[in-house]
Amino acid sequence: MKKLFLILHFFGSSFLFSQADSLYKVYNNTLLPDSIRFSAAHNIANELVYNYPDSTLKLAFEYHSLAEKKKDHTWQGAACMTIGNAYYMKGEYSTALNWLNKGLLIAPKNQQILIASLYSSMGTVYYGLADYSHSLDFHFRSLKIRQAEEDIDEGISFLNIGAVYSQMGDYKRSSHYHFRALKLYERLRISWGQAMALSNLSSNFLHEKNYGSAMTYQKKSLAIEEENNNPAGIAESYDIIGAIHLEQGQYLLAEIDFNKALKIKKEIGNIQAEAVTLTKLAQVSLKQKNYKKALEVITIAKEISNKVQDLATYNEIQNNLVDIYKGLGKPEKALAELEAYLILKDSLFEDERKREAALKSMQYEFDQKENDLKTEQKIKNAIDAEEQRKQRMVIYSVSAILLLTLVLAGVIFKSLQANKRKNKIITEQKLEVEKQKEIVEHQKEIVVEKQKEILDSIKYAKRIQRAHLPTEKYIVKSLGRLTGKKT
């Protein structure tokens, strides 16, 4: 069963191997803000979870405890998701679901990207439980939020939905979603997303016996995984390439590829995955009727599966052991393995029914807690609404006062401007009056001067006249002589 992609970096941050030491230093630096330290720890866990789930758990429990003390519900919810994802990688699905449920209950409702990631992880765990209905439900919930938030991680939802449909045997619908993911990641130039989409499309082509396309797509995926130095992805590619060769009867090539995958899985300590690849190697020997070698290899796989309690792989091993013992001419052992296979199969079926009942019970408890949370949220929303109403009233009052102040200021300003204009006009008129007064004074001076000149002329003429004319006495005397009278 192909594992679905686990999304941890809901804050959009990335991780490089070269950054590991510096991120640990950031996380351990207590002088830095908590949000930066949490982000560093989260990015480290994002890389570790696929290959080193135990190390992831140690780190995640640390920053979960720290977030709990700081009452930071966002990072507490993120830590719950990391812990849940790590338990999923360890095959402990029930524990994984418990932690993811805790994350959903504590995550703030305004952190929609975190909630989408938690839904995605829930869907992945249900996929591991072969509960494809619930798996699709949670992945579609996640997709809806991511599309609403215009989050590029909608590509993760496409990949996971495609993987579920592939497991259900609906390869056409599965490829539809994987091609959507591939198109998105090519446009965004996100290499790891392209590798995932290409690998999943390759698996679909393999199931459809389109071996040419399966090999082409898987080699493209392998090239990207090698460039990104992702050992888990490289091992997965070699497993699928080996399966393609096995289906085509190219047993030597298949064996080489499976051995490459096995070597990488041993290096990264993925014991459960080792059993899967060893089972495939045993199938190569079985196809070649090399029953002795097949028995040697599958015995190792059986021990590992029994140790990690991977019942699904263990059941497949027993099924192969039936064919191996038949080939070795040991019908008694073949019959014993067949009986063990059938018993385990029935046990798995019974476990499946118990698991379904447990899941229903767990879902009921989760729904109850979610309803309680919704009730609390409604009360909180009502309180928030009342506070917002009061805040609006304050804002409206302050706005009205400010508006009135602005209006009054405007009126005063206009009045001042009008008075200024009036004063300017009065000043100009006063200046004009002063100017006219000066002109009049000047003209008056001219008139007085002219008047003086005229009077002086008259006086002068009068003196001349007096000088030339006889006096009044003389005239009277002369008239008297003329009339013969004496005066």
C-alpha positions in Angstrom: 0.0 0.0 0.0 1.5 3.3 -1.0 1.6 5.8 1.8 -0.1 9.2 1.4 1.7 12.4 1.6 1.8 14.0 5.1 1.7 17.8 5.1 3.3 19.5 8.1 4.5 22.9 6.8 1.2 24.7 7.1 3.0 28.0 7.6 4.6 27.6 4.2 8.2 27.3 5.4 10.7 25.0 3.8 13.5 22.8 5.1 16.9 22.0 3.7 19.4 19.5 5.2 22.0 22.2 5.3 19.7 24.2 7.6 19.3 21.4 10.2 22.0 22.6 12.6 21.0 26.2 12.4 17.3 25.3 13.0 18.2 23.3 16.1 20.2 26.3 17.4 17.2 28.5 16.8 14.9 26.1 18.6 17.3 25.9 21.6 17.8 29.7 21.8 15.4 30.7 24.7 16.1 34.4 24.0 14.2 34.2 20.7 10.4 34.8 20.4 8.4 31.6 21.0 6.9 31.7 17.5 10.3 31.6 15.8 11.4 28.7 18.1 8.2 26.8 17.4 8.6 27.3 13.6 12.2 26.0 13.7 11.1 22.8 15.6 8.2 22.3 13.3 10.4 22.5 10.2 12.8 20.0 11.7 9.9 17.6 12.4 8.6 18.1 8.9 11.8 16.5 7.5 12.3 13.9 10.2 8.8 12.4 10.3 9.2 10.4 7.0 12.4 8.6 7.9 12.9 9.1 11.6 9.5 9.0 13.3 10.9 8.3 16.8 13.2 11.3 16.7 10.2 13.3 15.5 8.1 12.2 18.5 10.8 13.3 20.9 11.0 16.8 19.4 7.3 17.1 18.9 6.5 16.2 22.6 9.0 18.8 23.7 7.5 21.7 21.8 4.0 20.5 22.5 4.7 20.8 26.2 6.3 24.2 25.7 3.3 25.4 23.6 0.9 24.1 26.3 2.8 26.1 29.0 2.7 29.2 26.8 -1.0 28.6 26.1 -0.3 28.9 22.4 -3.1 26.9 20.9 -1.9 27.3 17.4 1.4 25.6 17.9 -0.1 23.2 20.4 -2.4 22.0 17.6 0.5 21.8 15.2 2.5 19.7 17.6 -0.5 17.4 18.0 -0.5 17.0 14.2 3.2 16.2 14.1 2.8 13.6 16.9 -0.2 12.0 15.1 1.8 11.9 11.8 4.8 10.3 13.5 2.6 7.6 15.0 1.0 7.0 11.6 4.5 6.4 10.1 5.1 3.9 13.0 1.9 2.1 12.0 0.1 3.0 15.3 -3.0 4.3 13.8 -5.3 4.5 16.8 -2.8 6.6 18.7 -2.3 8.7 15.6 -6.1 9.4 15.4 -6.2 10.3 19.1 -3.5 13.0 18.7 -5.0 14.4 15.5 -8.4 14.6 17.2 -6.7 16.6 20.0 -5.2 18.9 17.5 -8.6 19.5 15.8 -10.2 20.3 19.1 -7.6 22.8 20.3 -6.6 24.5 17.0 -8.0 28.1 16.8 -10.8 28.4 14.3 -9.1 31.2 12.5 -6.1 28.9 11.7 -7.8 27.4 8.7 -4.6 26.2 7.1 -3.7 24.3 10.2 -7.2 22.7 10.3 -6.9 21.8 6.7 -3.6 20.0 7.4 -5.1 18.2 10.4 -8.0 17.0 8.2 -5.4 15.8 5.6 -3.5 13.8 8.2 -6.8 12.3 9.5 -7.6 11.2 5.9 -4.1 9.7 5.7 -4.6 7.6 8.8 -8.0 6.4 7.7 -6.3 5.4 4.4 -3.8 3.3 6.5 -6.8 1.7 8.2 -8.3 0.9 4.7 -11.3 3.1 5.6 -11.4 4.8 2.3 -14.8 6.4 2.8 -13.6 8.4 5.8 -10.3 9.0 4.2 -11.9 10.7 1.1 -14.2 12.6 3.4 -11.4 14.2 5.4 -9.2 14.8 2.3 -12.1 16.6 0.5 -12.7 18.7 3.6 -9.0 19.7 3.5 -9.2 20.5 -0.2 -12.2 22.7 0.3 -10.4 24.8 2.9 -7.2 25.0 0.9 -9.0 26.2 -2.2 -11.0 28.8 -0.2 -7.7 30.0 1.3 -6.0 29.9 -2.1 -3.3 27.7 -0.5 -0.8 26.0 -2.8 -1.1 22.9 -0.6 -4.3 22.0 -2.5 -1.8 20.0 -4.5 -1.3 17.8 -1.4 -5.1 17.1 -1.3 -5.0 16.2 -5.0 -2.2 13.7 -4.4 -3.9 12.1 -1.4 -7.3 11.9 -3.0 -5.7 10.3 -6.1 -3.9 7.8 -3.9 -7.2 6.8 -2.2 -9.0 6.3 -5.5 -6.0 4.2 -6.7 -6.3 1.9 -3.7 -10.0 1.6 -4.4 -9.1 0.4 -8.0 -10.5 3.6 -9.6 -7.4 4.4 -11.6 -9.0 6.8 -14.0 -10.3 9.0 -11.3 -7.0 8.6 -9.4 -5.0 9.7 -12.4 -7.3 12.7 -12.9 -6.3 14.1 -9.4 -2.6 13.2 -9.8 -2.5 15.1 -13.2 -4.1 18.1 -11.5 -1.4 17.9 -8.8 1.4 17.5 -11.4 0.1 20.5 -13.5 -0.1 22.7 -10.3 3.4 21.8 -9.1 4.9 22.2 -12.6 3.4 25.7 -12.8 4.7 26.5 -9.3 8.1 24.8 -10.0 7.8 22.6 -6.8 10.0 19.6 -7.5 9.0 17.3 -4.6 5.3 17.7 -5.6 6.2 16.8 -9.2 8.0 13.7 -7.9 5.1 12.6 -5.9 2.6 13.1 -8.7 4.8 11.3 -11.2 5.4 8.4 -8.9 1.7 7.9 -8.2 0.8 8.2 -11.9 3.5 5.5 -12.5 1.8 3.2 -10.0 -1.6 3.7 -11.8 0.0 2.9 -15.2 1.5 -0.2 -13.6 -1.9 -1.4 -12.4 -3.3 -0.8 -15.9 -0.4 -2.8 -17.3 0.8 0.3 -19.3 4.4 -0.6 -18.5 6.1 1.9 -20.9 4.3 4.9 -19.3 4.8 3.5 -15.8 8.6 3.3 -16.3 8.8 6.7 -18.0 7.0 8.5 -15.2 8.8 6.6 -12.4 12.2 7.4 -13.8 11.3 11.1 -13.9 10.2 10.8 -10.3 13.4 9.0 -9.3 15.6 11.7 -11.0 13.8 14.4 -8.9 14.1 12.5 -5.7 17.8 11.9 -6.3 18.3 15.6 -7.0 16.4 16.5 -3.8 18.4 13.8 -1.8 15.2 12.2 -0.4 16.1 8.6 0.6 12.5 7.5 1.3 11.4 8.8 -2.1 14.3 7.1 -3.9 13.6 3.8 -2.2 9.9 4.1 -3.2 10.9 4.7 -6.8 13.2 1.7 -6.9 10.4 -0.4 -5.4 8.0 0.6 -8.2 10.6 0.3 -10.9 11.3 -3.2 -9.6 7.6 -4.1 -9.6 7.4 -2.9 -13.3 10.3 -5.2 -14.2 8.8 -8.1 -12.1 5.5 -7.8 -14.0 7.3 -7.9 -17.3 9.3 -11.0 -16.3 12.6 -9.1 -16.1 13.6 -10.8 -12.9 17.3 -9.8 -12.8 16.5 -6.1 -13.2 13.7 -6.4 -10.6 16.0 -8.0 -8.1 18.6 -5.2 -8.7 16.0 -2.5 -8.1 14.5 -4.2 -5.0 18.0 -4.6 -3.5 18.7 -0.9 -4.1 15.4 0.0 -2.3 16.2 -2.4 0.6 19.7 -1.0 1.1 18.3 2.6 1.4 15.5 1.4 3.8 18.1 -0.3 6.0 20.2 2.9 6.1 17.3 5.1 7.2 16.0 2.5 9.6 12.6 2.0 8.1 12.1 -1.6 9.3 8.4 -2.0 8.3 9.3 -0.9 4.7 12.2 -3.4 4.7 9.6 -6.3 5.2 7.6 -5.1 2.2 10.7 -5.0 -0.1 12.0 -8.4 1.2 8.6 -9.9 0.3 8.9 -8.5 -3.2 12.4 -10.0 -3.5 11.0 -13.4 -2.4 8.4 -13.0 -5.1 11.2 -12.6 -7.7 12.8 -15.9 -6.6 9.3 -17.5 -6.5 8.6 -16.5 -10.1 11.9 -18.1 -11.1 11.0 -21.2 -9.1 14.1 -20.7 -6.9 12.0 -21.8 -3.9 15.0 -22.3 -1.5 16.1 -18.6 -2.0 12.5 -17.4 -1.8 12.1 -19.2 1.6 15.3 -17.7 3.0 14.3 -14.1 2.0 10.7 -14.4 3.1 11.6 -15.9 6.4 13.5 -12.7 7.2 10.5 -10.6 6.1 8.3 -12.7 8.3 10.4 -12.1 11.4 10.4 -8.4 10.7 6.6 -8.2 10.1 6.0 -10.2 13.2 8.3 -7.9 15.2 6.6 -4.7 14.0 3.1 -6.3 14.0 2.5 -5.4 10.4 -0.4 -7.9 9.9 -1.2 -7.0 6.3 2.4 -7.7 5.1 2.5 -10.8 7.4 -0.6 -12.1 5.7 0.9 -11.6 2.3 4.0 -13.4 3.4 2.0 -16.4 4.5 0.2 -16.5 1.2 3.6 -16.6 -0.6 4.8 -19.3 1.8 2.0 -21.5 0.7 3.3 -21.4 -2.9 6.9 -21.7 -1.8 6.3 -24.9 0.3 4.3 -26.3 -2.6 7.2 -25.7 -4.9 9.6 -27.4 -2.4 7.3 -30.4 -2.3 6.3 -29.9 1.3 2.5 -30.1 1.2 2.2 -30.5 5.0 3.9 -27.2 5.6 2.0 -25.6 2.6 -1.2 -26.7 4.2 -0.1 -25.4 7.6 0.8 -22.0 6.1 -2.5 -22.0 4.2 -4.4 -22.6 7.5 -2.4 -19.9 9.2 -3.1 -17.6 6.3 -6.8 -18.2 6.5 -6.9 -17.9 10.2 -5.0 -14.6 10.1 -7.2 -13.4 7.2 -10.3 -14.2 9.3 -8.6 -12.5 12.3 -7.9 -9.4 10.1 -11.5 -9.4 9.0 -12.6 -9.6 12.7 -10.1 -6.9 13.6 -11.5 -4.8 10.8 -15.0 -5.1 12.2 -13.7 -4.3 15.7 -11.8 -1.4 14.2 -14.9 -0.1 12.5 -16.8 -0.3 15.8 -13.9 1.5 17.5 -13.8 4.1 14.8 -17.5 4.7 15.1 -17.1 5.1 18.9 -14.2 7.4 18.5 -16.0 9.4 15.9 -19.0 9.7 18.2 -16.8 11.0 21.0 -15.1 13.3 18.6 -18.5 14.6 17.4 -19.6 15.1 21.0 -16.5 17.1 21.8 -16.9 19.0 18.6 -20.5 19.9 19.5 -19.4 21.0 23.0 -16.7 23.1 21.3 -19.2 24.5 18.9 -21.5 25.5 21.8 -18.5 27.1 23.6 -17.6 28.8 20.4 -21.2 30.2 20.0 -21.1 31.7 23.5 -17.7 33.1 22.7 -18.9 34.5 19.4 -21.9 36.1 21.2 -19.6 37.7 23.7 -17.3 38.8 20.9 -20.3 40.2 19.0 -21.3 42.2 22.0 -17.8 43.5 22.5 -17.6 44.3 18.8 -21.0 46.2 19.1 -19.7 48.2 22.0 -16.5 48.9 20.1 -18.5 50.0 17.1 -20.5 52.4 19.3 -17.3 53.9 20.7 -15.9 54.1 17.2 -19.1 55.8 15.9 -19.2 58.2 18.9 -15.5 59.2 18.4 -16.1 59.4 14.7 -19.1 61.7 15.2 -17.1 63.9 17.6 -14.2 64.0 15.2 -16.5 64.9 12.3 -18.2 67.7 14.3 -14.8 69.0 15.3 -13.8 69.0 11.7 -16.9 70.8 10.7 -16.4 73.4 13.4 -12.8 73.8 12.4 -13.9 74.2 8.8 -16.4 76.9 9.8 -13.8 78.7 11.9 -11.3 78.5 9.2 -13.7 79.9 6.6 -14.6 82.7 9.0 -10.9 83.5 9.5 -10.3 83.5 5.8 -13.3 85.8 5.2 -12.1 88.2 7.9 -8.7 88.1 6.4 -10.1 89.0 3.0 -12.2 91.9 4.6 -9.2 93.2 6.5 -7.2 93.1 3.3 -9.9 95.0 1.4 -10.2 97.6 4.2 -6.4 98.1 4.3 -6.4 98.5 0.5 -9.2 101.0 0.7 -7.5 102.9 3.6 -4.3 103.1 1.5 -6.3 104.3 -1.4 -8.0 107.1 0.7 -4.6 108.1 2.0 -3.3 108.3 -1.5 -6.4 110.4 -2.6 -5.9 112.6 0.4 -2.3 113.2 -0.6 -3.4 114.1 -4.1 -6.1 116.6 -2.8 -3.6 118.2 -0.4 -1.2 118.6 -3.2 -3.9 120.1 -5.5 -4.9 122.4 -2.6 -1.4 123.6 -2.3 -1.3 124.3 -6.1 -4.7 126.2 -5.9 -3.4 128.3 -3.0 -0.2 129.0 -4.8 -2.2 130.0 -8.0 -4.6 132.1 -5.9 -1.7 134.0 -4.3 -0.2 134.6 -7.7 -3.5 136.0 -9.0 -4.0 138.3 -6.0 -0.4 139.5 -6.3 -1.0 140.2 -10.0 -4.2 142.1 -9.2 -2.5 144.2 -6.5 0.4 145.0 -8.9 -2.1 146.0 -11.7 -3.9 148.2 -9.2 -0.7 149.9 -8.2 0.1 150.6 -11.9 -3.5 151.8 -12.4 -3.2 154.2 -9.5 0.1 155.4 -10.8 -1.3 156.3 -14.2 -4.8 157.5 -13.4 -5.5 160.9 -11.7 -6.7 160.9 -8.2 -10.3 161.2 -7.3 -9.7 164.6 -5.8 -8.1 165.8 -9.0 -11.0 164.5 -11.1 -13.6 166.2 -8.9 -11.6 169.4 -9.1 -11.4 169.2 -12.8 -15.1 168.5 -13.2 -15.7 171.4 -11.0 -13.8 173.7 -13.3 -15.7 172.4 -16.2 -19.0 173.1 -14.7 -17.9 176.4 -13.2 -18.4 175.4 -9.7 -16.1 175.4 -6.8 -15.5 172.5 -4.6 
